[in-house]
């Protein structure tokens, strides 16, 4: 893992100062990160897609496997419009778009989450698997079924959080704008 944190925050992203961020992390436009969230890029960079919500005490870890070293090409790419609810822990290998990780859920490092999936409250996914699109995992036995409807948009919640969080928390300032020209090396 690099000795220095490299946190890039795009314009329109809201990242609270009280978050625990370690490693090389990029927050795309529209992301909302609550205080006390933890994101650790141990094995390589983490790129969080647009309009993701990461709530209090949620933990996202890109963990090193035994014997491996930090590798800048080993990227954990998290898709757009994902919701990481209070107290969830996600170490998934890949994460697509429009997924919901409910409170106290755990997704292990061998799991690939495609798109439109919901991991229910308290569910523990520890075995390596690839979740088919629109899968819902629920109940004490972690039963899986296909969703009847597609996941709804989180636009109203994101807009509300963008207005309210700055009133009660100090924010990290956006520090990266891909549209601005940079010096050529």
Secondary structure, DSSP 8 states (H G I E B T S, - for coil): --SS-EEEE-TT-EEETT-EEESEEEE-TT-EE-TT-EEEESSS-EEE-TT-EE-TT-EEEE---TT----TT--EEE-SS-EE-TT-EE--SEE-SS-EE-TT-EE-TTEEE-SS-EE-TT-EE-S-EEE-TTEEEETTTTEEEE-SS-----HHHHHHHHHHHHHHS-EE-----TTS-----
